[in-house]
């Protein structure tokens, strides 16, 4: 079993990483970080979308692996996974949700809670 941490990102009061930007949804995205340092970004049905810069172009994503230094757009807010993690590590948000046994690819989620419930078939 591998350990991982899940961080909810958005401008709402109940997220792990709060971004004060009107183009960011209340619960915009979720960032999963594995014990091995792998980053996995999932858009949570945001109105502004989630994008990763690839080959000089912004690519819309629903869920995908990203590197710590990939440029990402949440709405119109540009950052990197590493910058988001710095916000957590500096104590800007102290809520950290830990889960076990991260699937290796796309996942199925509980429609009501958004919780990961298994691998995509």
Secondary structure, DSSP 4 states (H G I P E B T S, - for coil): --EEEEEEEESSTT-SEE---TTS-TT-EEEEEETT--EEEEE-S-SS-EEEEETTEEEE-SEEEE-TT-EEEETTEEEEHHHHHHHHHTTS----EEEE---SS-EEE-TTT--EEEE--
